[in-house]
Amino acid sequence: MMQKKNFERNHRERLSRALTRRLLCILAIGAMALIFPGRRATAQESGPTEYQLKAAFLFNFAKFIDWPPSSFATPQSAFSICILGSDPFGTAIDETLRGQSIGGRAVTVQRLRDATQLRRCQVAFISASEKDHLREILQSVRGSNVLLVGETAGFASRGGAIQFQTEDEHIRFSINPDAAERAGLHVSSKLLSLATIVHDSAGNGKG
């Protein structure tokens, strides 16, 4: 009986890992299609830079989130993806997202120097240059529907919503559902299933 239970548990775990790999592959192919429009994209195709891929991931993250009407100033407002601090993307993010839309809204890219400007954004990439100011950044967006994304160690456990990390030379990400909930954002279970789930560390995350 014990062997049967162990077999069933191991089988479920293998199925779960296989499904996660398949969903990650689908997300990666979507990213490649953004970077190489008009071409048949494959997960194995070489060429895109790290920040081309991250730009595409930012776009794809947004598609897996329910954005409340309060996220936008007017029904005609654009969908703003912002970069706060030193810009690691260069022109890659502009080229990757040019002509794209989310929910019928044109995507615009904004580069910000002041955290008080973040409330105008839907997705905000917080540069590594701002890692020592995260508490102030969290306070500046409190009560607004801004998805904070970063790539520095501990970003998600300190209160950011999504954190990029590199594993085995592949881009992976963690999601802090506590942070998404504070921002009034519902993250699709499909996106959650692809992520490592983290929660607020003690004394962090609430601004």
Secondary structure, 3 states (H helix, E strand, C coil): CHHHHHHHHHHHHHHHHHHHHHHHHHHHHHHHHHHCCCCCCCCCCCCCCHHHHHHHHHHHHHHCEECCHHHCCCCCCCEEEEEECCCCCCCHHHHHHCCCEECCEEEEEEEECCHHHHHHCCEEEECHHHHHHHHHHHHHCCCCCCEEEECCCCCCCCCCCEEEEEECCEEEEEECHHHHHHCCCEECHHHHHHCEECCCCCCCCCC
